[in-house]
Structure formats: structure tokens, C-alpha cells
Amino acid sequence: MLPFISNVFNDPSDPWYYVVGVIFLLLIFGAVALYMVWVGKKNKQNADKTDGAVEADNVDKAEVKADEQATENTDATAHLQEQDKK
């Protein structure tokens, strides 16, 4: 039995030599495809987290700008009211 199994891996004239070779190639390409899918999902999750953080930063900046504008408008209104009183 051992010579037959050894012949499968060493003799190119044996049809099983090619069957075993194709099986190994399928395993290798399958592992590479699985890795690519896994990394793609991981990158997509990281991108979604990053997009959420960027959107939160944009919202915070918009709130700060709105607060600054409100303060400026309030100051300008108070200044005009003081001028009207004089």
C-alpha cells in the first residue's frame, strides 16, 4: 500500500498524481479566497466605525459653530440695544 501512495505523489504518469495536485490547488486557492473575504469584512467594519466617528465629529463641529454664531448674534444684539439706550 505504501508504494501505491508514494507513487501518487511522485509519478506523473499516474492519473491520481493529477487528482491530488488539483485537490491541493483547490485547497490553496480556497484558503486565499477565504482570507480575502475575511479581510474585506474586517476592513468594511473598520470603515463603518470610522465613518460613524467622522459623522459624529462633523455633528459636534456643526453644534460648536451654531453655538458660536448664536453667541455672536446675542452679543451683537446686546450691543445694538445698549447703543439704542444711549
Buried (B, 14 or more C-beta within 10 A) or exposed (E): EEEEEEEBEEEEEBEEBEEBEEEEEEEEEEEEEEEEEEEEEEEEEEEEEEEEEEEEEEEEEEEEEEEEEEEEEEEEEEEEEEEEEE
